[in-house]
Amino acid sequence: MKVLIAIEPRSYREVIGLAIEELRPHLRVEVVEPGTLQSEVSRLRPDLVFCDEPDTVFRSAEISTRAWVEFRPYAATQAKVCLGDECSEIEDVNLDDILSVVDAAERLLQNSPAPKSAFAACRKRRSILL
């Protein structure tokens, strides 16, 4: 499974990337600048994306991923997680939460052969609820 991390601040993305690489060595982890996110998603086709601004990347019909995390460490709700059709929020994110998301994304990938865009499903559900 490929994991792409493009969050600010830089120290957060680097530590999260190193932690995932160390604790889940079978995964391919790429840490990139948030400004290069769209091109890196197109190039790498990751299975899981951690980013600050998913709206700016996943609006394109050509770009999709089954799992993504909108991670904003200084917001009240630090993470919005979408895995397939399931979306949730995490208020106080810790390493166990991050690893749980990674593990759940990996299970989703193993159990779901047809690619679906988690971003589209979660955005659609959110607009229905509003």
Secondary structure, 3 states (H helix, E strand, C coil): CEEEEECCCHHHHHHHHHHHHHHCCCCEEEECCHHHHHHHHHHHCCCEEEECCHHHHHCCCCCCCCEEEEECCCCCCCEEEEECCEEEEECCCCHHHHHHHHHHHHHHHHHCCCCCCHHHHHHHHHHHHC
